[in-house]
Amino acid sequence: MSAASVVTRFAPSPTGFLHIGGARTALFNWLYARGRGGQFLLRIEDTDRARSTSEATEAILAGLRWLGLDWDGEPVSQFARADRHAEVAREMLAAGRAYKCFATQEEIEAYREAARAEGRSTLYRSPWRDADAAMHPDAPYVIRVKAPLEGETVIHDEVQGDVRIRNDQLDDMVLLRSDGTPTYMLAVVVDDHDMGVTHVIRGDDHLNNAARQMLVYSAMGWEVPVWAHIPLIHGPDGKKLSKRHGALGVEEYQAMGYPAAAMRNYLARLGWSHGDDEFFSDEQALAWFDLSGIGKSPARLDFKKLDHLTAQHMSVADDAALLHELETYLAATGAEPLTAEQKEGLARAMPLVKEKAKSFEQVIEKARFVLVTRPVECDEKSAKTLDNVSRGILKELTPRLQTATWERDILEGEIAALAESHGLGLGKLAQPLRAALAGRTSSPSVFDMMVVLGREETLARISDATT
C-alpha cells in the first residue's frame, strides 16, 4: 500500500461534547494520515436519532477546528446512508451469507433462560438459519449474518497484536432490524468500505466489535482494513476517566486557556511515544507518528505535564499567532474583546508575558499592565508601597527618565543610581515603581514594563501616582 493511499477516519456520535479521549483518537488518525500524505475523513455516526443533536455535531466540529485537525471533504452522515446499508444486507441475503430470522423477542429470551438453567452458553442460535424459504411465514423478520460455526477469527491488530476469538463465541448478529433499519455493526463496515478507509484507529473498547465486523467484510469479499485499537485514557488514579477527574470535553480545555499546539503535543504523548521525547512540534509529530509507538497500557491524564508542555509551547510560539489564539480564547470564554489599543500593547508585550505562562489566563494576568488604562488603579497591597517617601523619590526619577536613552540596561542603571543615592537597595525603589506602572506587587520586571510602555506612558503613570 502506497503512503498516499492511506485513508483514516474519525467517527464520533453526536450525543454530546468532543470527549478528550475522542479528541486523542481523532489526533492519532489525523497524524497517521497527514504524515503519509493520505486522507483524514470525518463521519458523524448519527443513527441514534433520539440522542443525536445538531448542537452536539457542531460542538464536535468546533472542537476539531480548535485543535487544528482539518478533515478532507464534507463530514459523512451515517443516518443519511441507511438505504445503502440495507442494500448490502440484502446482497448478503441473496448470496446466502445472511438469512431471515422470524424469531420474536419472547422466543429469544425463552431460549436464553433455558440455556441459563441448563448451564450452557446463552449465545442465541436461530432455528431459521438453515430453514427452507418455503417454510418462511408471512411475519416480521430481521436479517442475520451467517457466522462461521467452527475455527477462529484472528484480528491482526497493530497495537494489541494478534487477537484470536473462537467462532463458536460469535453470534449471527442482526444486520437489518424488522423495521428495515440497519444496525450500527453493519453501518460501520459499509461506511468504512465505501469511504475507502484503509486504517481503523479507535479505542480498544471496540476490539470485540472488530471480530463481528469482520464477518461482514468476509461475507462481502471486501478487504479488511488495518486495525489499531488504542488503550483508553484513565485518570491520575488509574481509574476510568470520569467527571471527578476534571475536564472531559476539549472545549473545557480551550476555556481553561490551553493553546491548541500544547494540547496536540500532550494528547499525542497520551499513549504514544517517540523515544524519550516529551516536547515536540507538529512537524516532528507528523514525521514521527507511527502505530508501533502506541503502548498497550492505558494512558493517565496528568495536568502538571500539560502545564509544563504549555509553558514550553508558549515560549516558542509566534507572537502574532499567539495573540490571535488569545483573542479566540477570550471569545470562547465570553470575555470582552480586546480594543485596538490593547491589541497593539499586547503585541509589544507578548515576548515578555508569554515566558513561563501556563495558560492564556496567565498571559493576560502578566500583561495586565499594558491592558489597563490610566489612571492605573492600585490594589490594596501595592498602594501601601506608595508612601510619601517613595512618591518623593519617584518624582526625582522623572527628570532622569526624560533624558535617558530608552533601553532596558540604561533604565535599570538610572533607577539603581537613584536608589543608591538614597541609601536604598534597588528592590526598595522597584516596588513603588511597580505599583505606579502596574498597580500590583506582582508583575513582570519594572524595566521590561518601561520598555514596553514607552517613555511617554511610563512618565504619565509615574505622574499619576505622585500627584
Solvent accessible surface area in square Angstrom, and as a share of the most:
residue,aa,sasa,rsa
1,M,143,0.64
2,S,72,0.47
3,A,57,0.44
4,A,74,0.58
5,S,48,0.31
6,V,6,0.03
7,V,15,0.09
8,T,0,0.00
9,R,14,0.05
10,F,12,0.05
11,A,19,0.15
12,P,16,0.10
13,S,61,0.39
14,P,1,0.01
15,T,50,0.29
16,G,32,0.31
17,F,84,0.35
18,L,5,0.02
19,H,65,0.29
20,I,1,0.00
21,G,18,0.18
22,G,19,0.19
23,A,0,0.00
24,R,5,0.02
25,T,18,0.10
26,A,0,0.00
27,L,3,0.01
28,F,0,0.00
29,N,0,0.00
30,W,22,0.08
31,L,3,0.02
32,Y,21,0.08
33,A,0,0.00
34,R,60,0.22
35,G,35,0.33
36,R,54,0.20
37,G,60,0.57
38,G,9,0.08
39,Q,87,0.39
40,F,0,0.00
41,L,24,0.12
42,L,2,0.01
43,R,0,0.00
44,I,9,0.05
45,E,12,0.05
46,D,17,0.09
47,T,50,0.29
48,D,60,0.31
49,R,130,0.48
50,A,99,0.76
51,R,150,0.55
52,S,21,0.14
53,T,63,0.37
54,S,86,0.55
55,E,128,0.58
56,A,9,0.07
57,T,33,0.19
58,E,87,0.39
59,A,44,0.34
60,I,2,0.01
61,L,20,0.10
62,A,47,0.36
63,G,5,0.05
64,L,0,0.00
65,R,130,0.47
66,W,31,0.11
67,L,1,0.01
68,G,35,0.34
69,L,1,0.01
70,D,79,0.41
71,W,49,0.17
72,D,42,0.22
73,G,63,0.60
74,E,149,0.67
75,P,43,0.27
76,V,39,0.23
77,S,38,0.25
78,Q,0,0.00
79,F,92,0.38
80,A,81,0.63
81,R,55,0.20
82,A,30,0.23
83,D,124,0.64
84,R,65,0.24
85,H,0,0.00
86,A,18,0.14
87,E,89,0.40
88,V,0,0.00
89,A,0,0.00
90,R,110,0.40
91,E,77,0.35
92,M,1,0.00
93,L,41,0.20
94,A,94,0.73
95,A,73,0.57
96,G,40,0.38
97,R,126,0.46
98,A,4,0.03
99,Y,11,0.04
100,K,57,0.24
101,C,1,0.01
102,F,19,0.08
103,A,18,0.14
104,T,65,0.38
105,Q,138,0.61
106,E,129,0.58
107,E,96,0.43
108,I,13,0.07
109,E,76,0.34
110,A,61,0.48
111,Y,57,0.22
112,R,83,0.30
113,E,100,0.45
114,A,41,0.32
115,A,0,0.00
116,R,132,0.48
117,A,89,0.69
118,E,116,0.52
119,G,70,0.68
120,R,107,0.39
121,S,78,0.50
122,T,49,0.28
123,L,46,0.23
124,Y,12,0.05
125,R,72,0.26
126,S,11,0.07
127,P,101,0.64
128,W,55,0.19
129,R,45,0.16
130,D,119,0.62
131,A,36,0.28
132,D,89,0.46
133,A,74,0.58
134,A,90,0.70
135,M,139,0.62
136,H,55,0.25
137,P,57,0.36
138,D,157,0.81
139,A,43,0.34
140,P,106,0.67
141,Y,63,0.24
142,V,29,0.17
143,I,1,0.00
144,R,19,0.07
145,V,1,0.01
146,K,67,0.28
147,A,0,0.00
148,P,57,0.36
149,L,90,0.45
150,E,147,0.66
151,G,58,0.56
152,E,83,0.37
153,T,16,0.09
154,V,31,0.18
155,I,0,0.00
156,H,118,0.53
157,D,8,0.04
158,E,96,0.43
159,V,8,0.05
160,Q,39,0.18
161,G,31,0.30
162,D,80,0.41
163,V,35,0.20
164,R,144,0.52
165,I,28,0.14
166,R,134,0.49
167,N,8,0.04
168,D,65,0.34
169,Q,101,0.45
170,L,11,0.05
171,D,28,0.14
172,D,3,0.02
173,M,3,0.01
174,V,38,0.22
175,L,0,0.00
176,L,3,0.01
177,R,111,0.41
178,S,69,0.44
179,D,106,0.55
180,G,30,0.29
181,T,57,0.33
182,P,13,0.08
183,T,20,0.12
184,Y,72,0.27
185,M,25,0.11
186,L,0,0.00
187,A,0,0.00
188,V,2,0.01
189,V,1,0.00
190,V,0,0.00
191,D,0,0.00
192,D,3,0.02
193,H,70,0.31
194,D,56,0.29
195,M,33,0.15
196,G,38,0.36
197,V,14,0.08
198,T,25,0.14
199,H,10,0.05
200,V,0,0.00
201,I,1,0.01
202,R,10,0.04
203,G,11,0.10
204,D,44,0.23
205,D,95,0.49
206,H,51,0.23
207,L,31,0.15
208,N,110,0.57
209,N,29,0.15
210,A,0,0.00
211,A,0,0.00
212,R,67,0.25
213,Q,1,0.01
214,M,33,0.15
215,L,13,0.07
216,V,0,0.00
217,Y,4,0.02
218,S,79,0.51
219,A,18,0.14
220,M,39,0.17
221,G,67,0.65
222,W,38,0.13
223,E,144,0.64
224,V,58,0.33
225,P,11,0.07
226,V,46,0.26
227,W,6,0.02
228,A,1,0.00
229,H,0,0.00
230,I,0,0.00
231,P,3,0.02
232,L,57,0.28
233,I,8,0.04
234,H,41,0.18
235,G,0,0.00
236,P,74,0.47
237,D,75,0.39
238,G,22,0.21
239,K,122,0.52
240,K,143,0.60
241,L,19,0.09
242,S,33,0.21
243,K,167,0.71
244,R,153,0.56
245,H,25,0.11
246,G,38,0.37
247,A,10,0.08
248,L,18,0.09
249,G,0,0.00
250,V,1,0.01
251,E,80,0.36
252,E,70,0.31
253,Y,1,0.00
254,Q,26,0.11
255,A,46,0.36
256,M,77,0.35
257,G,0,0.00
258,Y,17,0.06
259,P,4,0.03
260,A,9,0.07
261,A,32,0.25
262,A,0,0.00
263,M,0,0.00
264,R,36,0.13
265,N,5,0.02
266,Y,4,0.01
267,L,0,0.00
268,A,1,0.01
269,R,48,0.18
270,L,9,0.04
271,G,18,0.18
272,W,4,0.01
273,S,47,0.30
274,H,64,0.28
275,G,68,0.65
276,D,140,0.73
277,D,51,0.27
278,E,65,0.29
279,F,72,0.30
280,F,3,0.01
281,S,43,0.28
282,D,42,0.22
283,E,127,0.57
284,Q,75,0.33
285,A,6,0.05
286,L,46,0.23
287,A,82,0.64
288,W,68,0.24
289,F,2,0.01
290,D,56,0.29
291,L,8,0.04
292,S,98,0.63
293,G,23,0.22
294,I,12,0.06
295,G,35,0.33
296,K,129,0.55
297,S,80,0.51
298,P,60,0.37
299,A,13,0.10
300,R,140,0.51
301,L,3,0.02
302,D,55,0.29
303,F,59,0.25
304,K,170,0.72
305,K,78,0.33
306,L,1,0.00
307,D,39,0.20
308,H,110,0.49
309,L,1,0.00
310,T,0,0.00
311,A,18,0.14
312,Q,57,0.25
313,H,18,0.08
314,M,0,0.00
315,S,35,0.23
316,V,103,0.59
317,A,28,0.22
318,D,94,0.49
319,D,43,0.22
320,A,73,0.56
321,A,59,0.46
322,L,6,0.03
323,L,21,0.10
324,H,129,0.58
325,E,38,0.17
326,L,0,0.00
327,E,54,0.24
328,T,56,0.33
329,Y,19,0.07
330,L,16,0.08
331,A,77,0.60
332,A,54,0.42
333,T,59,0.34
334,G,71,0.68
335,A,45,0.35
336,E,148,0.66
337,P,105,0.66
338,L,24,0.12
339,T,78,0.45
340,A,82,0.63
341,E,134,0.60
342,Q,45,0.20
343,K,72,0.31
344,E,109,0.49
345,G,3,0.02
346,L,0,0.00
347,A,51,0.40
348,R,113,0.41
349,A,0,0.00
350,M,0,0.00
351,P,71,0.45
352,L,38,0.19
353,V,0,0.00
354,K,18,0.08
355,E,78,0.35
356,K,166,0.70
357,A,1,0.00
358,K,89,0.38
359,S,12,0.08
360,F,2,0.01
361,E,108,0.48
362,Q,77,0.34
363,V,0,0.00
364,I,43,0.22
365,E,91,0.41
366,K,61,0.26
367,A,0,0.00
368,R,52,0.19
369,F,2,0.01
370,V,15,0.08
371,L,21,0.10
372,V,36,0.20
373,T,102,0.59
374,R,113,0.41
375,P,106,0.67
376,V,22,0.13
377,E,139,0.62
378,C,41,0.25
379,D,54,0.28
380,E,139,0.62
381,K,142,0.60
382,S,1,0.00
383,A,47,0.37
384,K,149,0.63
385,T,37,0.21
386,L,13,0.06
387,D,76,0.40
388,N,129,0.66
389,V,109,0.63
390,S,11,0.07
391,R,79,0.29
392,G,32,0.31
393,I,10,0.05
394,L,0,0.00
395,K,110,0.47
396,E,79,0.36
397,L,0,0.00
398,T,33,0.19
399,P,75,0.47
400,R,84,0.31
401,L,0,0.00
402,Q,102,0.45
403,T,118,0.69
404,A,8,0.06
405,T,75,0.44
406,W,46,0.16
407,E,98,0.44
408,R,91,0.33
409,D,112,0.58
410,I,70,0.36
411,L,0,0.00
412,E,54,0.24
413,G,40,0.38
414,E,46,0.21
415,I,0,0.00
416,A,37,0.29
417,A,46,0.35
418,L,3,0.02
419,A,1,0.00
420,E,131,0.59
421,S,80,0.51
422,H,77,0.34
423,G,70,0.67
424,L,62,0.31
425,G,45,0.43
426,L,57,0.29
427,G,49,0.47
428,K,144,0.61
429,L,2,0.01
430,A,13,0.10
431,Q,64,0.28
432,P,5,0.03
433,L,0,0.00
434,R,35,0.13
435,A,0,0.00
436,A,3,0.02
437,L,0,0.00
438,A,2,0.02
439,G,0,0.00
440,R,67,0.24
441,T,35,0.20
442,S,92,0.59
443,S,33,0.21
444,P,14,0.09
445,S,34,0.22
446,V,3,0.02
447,F,16,0.07
448,D,34,0.17
449,M,0,0.00
450,M,0,0.00
451,V,65,0.37
452,V,18,0.10
453,L,16,0.08
454,G,22,0.21
455,R,84,0.31
456,E,150,0.67
457,E,51,0.23
458,T,0,0.00
459,L,28,0.14
460,A,22,0.17
461,R,7,0.03
462,I,1,0.00
463,S,54,0.35
464,D,48,0.25
465,A,15,0.12
466,T,11,0.07
467,T,135,0.79
